[in-house]
Structures are given as C-alpha cells and as structure tokens.
Amino acid sequence: MATVVLGDNAFGTIGATLASTASAITFTASHGARFPAVAAGQVLYACLLNSNNVLEEIQITTHTSGADTADVVRAIGG
C-alpha cells in the first residue's frame, strides 16, 4: 500500500489540453512548484476541475519537487 503525501491546499492550472487517456499532466509554468514531491511508493490525491465545473479525482504517483510535470492515475473516484 502506498504512503499518502499531503499538500496543504496546493493548487495550480494545467498548461495544455488534457486528453481523457492522459497519464501525465503538465502544469502552467511554475505551478508545479506548489505541489510536494511524490516518489515511488507514494501518492498524492488531487482533483481536476474543468471549465464546466466537472470534478475528477486523481492520484499523482510521481512528481519531482519544483517540476511542472507529474504522472497521474485518472478517475480514481469512479
């Protein structure tokens, strides 16, 4: 079981259109620095909110401190 990493009110915007099958996200420049590092064996739970106010729960499975990219598992909430 993975260790949960906590990010105190971390938020950012995504810098490019996100395909429904995407397994990685790219944040707007410098927004990735708002999120904690996530290493192997760890996850960070987050939500994506689109312009229509549709919410999607995701897991961030890899994120290097300060990086503007992250590997994710999509639609974990069903």
N, C-alpha and C positions, 0 to 999 in steps of 0.2 A: 504494500500500500504506500502511496506517495505521501510525502510530507507537504502540508499546505503552507505556502508562503503568503504572508499578509502584506497588502499595500494599502496604507492608510489614505483612503479617498483618492487614490491615483486615478487620473482621467486624462484622456487625450483624444485627438482625432486621427482618423486613418487617412493617409495621404493619397490613396488611389482606390479606384473601384474594387470591390471585393467580390470575387466570384463565389457562388454558393458552395463550390467544392474546394475552395482555398484552404490550405493547411498552414499558411503563414500570412501574417499581416505586416504591413509597413505603415508606421506612424508618420504623421506630418513631422517635418524636421524638428528635432529636439524634444518632441513629445514622449519618445521612448524613455528618456531620462527620468520621467516621472514615475516609472514602474520599477519595482525591485528586480534584482537578478533572480532568475529561476534556473536551477541546474538540474542535472539528471537525478531522477528520483523525487523531484519536487513539482508542484503545480501551483498556479495562481488562478483563482476563479475570477472571472470578469464578465461583463455584459457589453454587448454591442447594441447600440440604439441607432436605428436609421432615421431618415428624414420624415418617415411616416409614423414615427414613434413605435415601431415594432422592435421588441427586445429579444435578443438571442443570448443565451448563456454559453460561455466558452471556458475552456481551460487553456491557460498559457503554460506550455510544457517546457519551453526553452526561451530564455531572454537574457542576454548579456547586459550588465549594468551600463546604462547610457546609450545602448544600441537602439536604433529606430526600427528594428525588425524583431519579430517574435514568432515562434512556432506555436500553433494552436490546435486544439481539438474542438470542432464546431458542434453546435446544437446538443450540448450535453444535458440540457433540461427537457429534452423531448421535442 
